[in-house]
Amino acid sequence: MKSFGLIALKIIILLVVGYYLSRFIAKKIKKALEPKDKMLANFLSQVVFIGINVAIIIAALGTAGVQTHSIIAVLGTAGIAIALGLKDSLSSVASGIILIVLRPFVHGDTIEVGSLLGKVEAINLFNTTIRLPDGKLAILPNSNVSQANVINHTDISQRRVDIVFGVGYGSDINAVKMIAINVLEHNACVDLGRGYFVGMQGMGASSLDFLLRFWVDINYGLVETKAYILEALKVNLESNGIEIPFNKLDVNVFQAQDTPKQDSRDSIVYVETDAIAPRNVSQNKPIQEEQTSYNVFKAFADKIKQNLKDNGV
């Protein structure tokens, strides 16, 4: 009984010390690597923490008298079944390692994964966390991230911005272009060194559409810069008498006259033509029957006329 209590005490001490030791080592690793690579530090600290705890549990079982060699053998035999049962989780772990090694993005990058757009916060052992623009936290399995089409919006320090605006058809094209150029050149957010483009893009239903294309440093904010340019364009276009059109619809109203209703057949006019109307079989048949009746009547009249003549009448 005394030996059992001693063994139990050893196991408890081993588990408690091992747990806090694993936390201590994981924190040290994270603290050492975090200044260089926050995501790598977070990932390795989790791997070390789990690995040390697994080793402590096996050591505790050995202290309790359990044959650890047999446990390892059983785990090795059951490895295939465990791998099949946890294939999704193991796939996420492997995908996490791939993301750490290949580095398609780092902590703080703004990425687009499928329909989600946000800043990368961490690559964990099983998942990747992304902070969305509205403050929500998206947790994506590493396997999904590694297999998806990832668009990194902060891979370079500059981004191109396209703005389309319309003016009236009566506007002076050169004047509109000069106004747009002045707006760009007086905005400190625009990188004039990379150049810009101002030109007509098309002719819309009610406006001449112009394309404004320029580069902006992402530190100024893309949304803020685009809003400032649009506001400046509106003010300067209106100040120079350039119309900013909107969709127009012309409606013509006709006053109905109170006139007596007439039969439409009275207004029909027939015009003779030299053309011969085509006739089908059903039209020819009545004409033939009418011609036959006329011949019989003519023969009968000629016979009566001849009899009267013979009788001296």
BELJO-V860544 format. One record per backbone hydrogen bond with DSSP energy under -1.0 kcal/mol. NH is the residue of the N-H (numbers start at 1). CO is the residue of the C=O. Records with the same first field share a line. If there is no record, write none. Layout:
# BELJO-V860544
NH->CO  CO
This chain:
# BELJO-V860544
5->1
6->2
7->3
8->4
9->5
10->6
11->7
12->8
13->9
14->10
15->11
16->12
17->13
18->14
19->15
20->16
21->17
22->18
23->19
24->20
25->21
26->22
27->23
28->24
29->25
30->26
31->27
32->28
33->29
34->30
37->33
41->37
42->38
43->39
44->40
45->41
46->42
47->43
48->44
49->45
50->46
51->47
52->48
53->49
54->50
55->51
56->52
57->53
58->54
59->55
60->56
61->57
62->58
63->59
64->60
65->62
66->61
71->67
72->68
73->69
74->70
75->71
76->72
77->73
78->74
82->78
83->79
84->80
85->81
86->82
90->86
91->87
92->88
93->89
94->90
95->91
96->92
97->93
98->94
99->95
100->96
101->97
102->98
103->99
108->120
109->106
111->118
112->151
113->116
116->113
118->111
119->131
120->109
121->129
122->129
124->127
128->140
129->122
130->138
131->119
132->136
135->132
138->130
140->128
142->126
145->141
146->142
147->143
151->112
153->110
159->216
161->214
163->212
165->210
167->208
168->243
171->168
176->172
177->173
178->174
179->175
180->176
181->177
182->178
183->179
184->180
185->181
186->182
187->184
190->187
191->215
192->190
195->192
197->213
199->211
201->209
202->209
204->207
208->167
209->202
210->165
211->199
212->163
213->197
214->161
216->159
217->189
218->157
220->217
225->221
226->222
227->223
228->224
229->225
230->226
231->227
232->228
233->229
234->230
235->231
236->232
237->233
238->234
239->235
240->236
241->238
242->237
259->257
266->263
284->280
285->281
288->284
289->285
290->286
291->287
292->288
293->289
294->290
295->291
296->292
297->293
298->294
299->295
300->296
301->297
302->298
303->299
304->300
305->301
306->302
307->303
308->304
309->305
310->306
311->307
312->309
313->308
